[in-house]
Amino acid sequence: MALAASLLAPAGAQEEINPSLDIHDVAVPAGDFNVVARDSEAVALDEVHSTSWQVTIRNGLEYVEGASGAVLRLHGAGEEGRFIEVGMGPPPDRMFWAAVSLPGAEGYVPVHSMAERGWSPSAAVIVAYTDRAGMTINNGQRIVVSNLDVGEFAISSWSVHGVESYLDGPSVASGEYRFEILSGDPAENAFHLFPFYVTAAVGALAGLLFLTKRR
């Protein structure tokens, strides 16, 4: 993704190139998904991820037969009930859906749903955001949500669930579910200024050639 490229620097020089870079890796125990949404507990992050961020999700869960799915919610800072939701259903259908909850605006709104082959266990799902371009989601096969306006969205916590009703049994039996949050301000990356340096150099060279030609 372009966001990751703009934030990351050459190996061994990340702190010098972009001091705002922050990476947070989470491994979610399979059993944590076996709760209904209202009983899920939000886990606060050490740092709030704002300005530009990218969440990479890898789902290696083993679902229980008849399971509804596994859901990750990325909660926004400063307003209760504000979140981005990514859901991944069990095989063989592997349903995939995404929704946003923006209190004070539209409320809970589904923004994408694919009933079959919506995600692949061999490919990562990527949710990316910038304060200028909004939110984009790639389900590991293609972009399914592009530049959606979600206002200013800074991730402060996350939660998971996977059971629709108290009458339902467990949704996930075992496996691994991981996600990584990468964030930072691209403007603090030295390479962000590279096009301006090139433009200035070309302008200076053109000016020099013009003066030399006049002589």
Buried (B, 14 or more C-beta within 10 A) or exposed (E): EEBBEBBBBEEEEBEEBBEBBBBBEBEBEBEBBBBBBEEBEBEEBEEBBBBBBBBBBBBEBEBBEEBBBBBBBBBBBEBEEBBBBBBBBBEEEBBBBBBBBBEEEEEEEEBBEBEEBBBBEEEBBBBBBBBEBBBBBBBBBEEBBEEBEBBEBBBBBBBBBBBBEEEBEBBBBEBEBBBBBBBBBBEBBEBBEEEEEEEEEEEEEEEEEEEEEEE
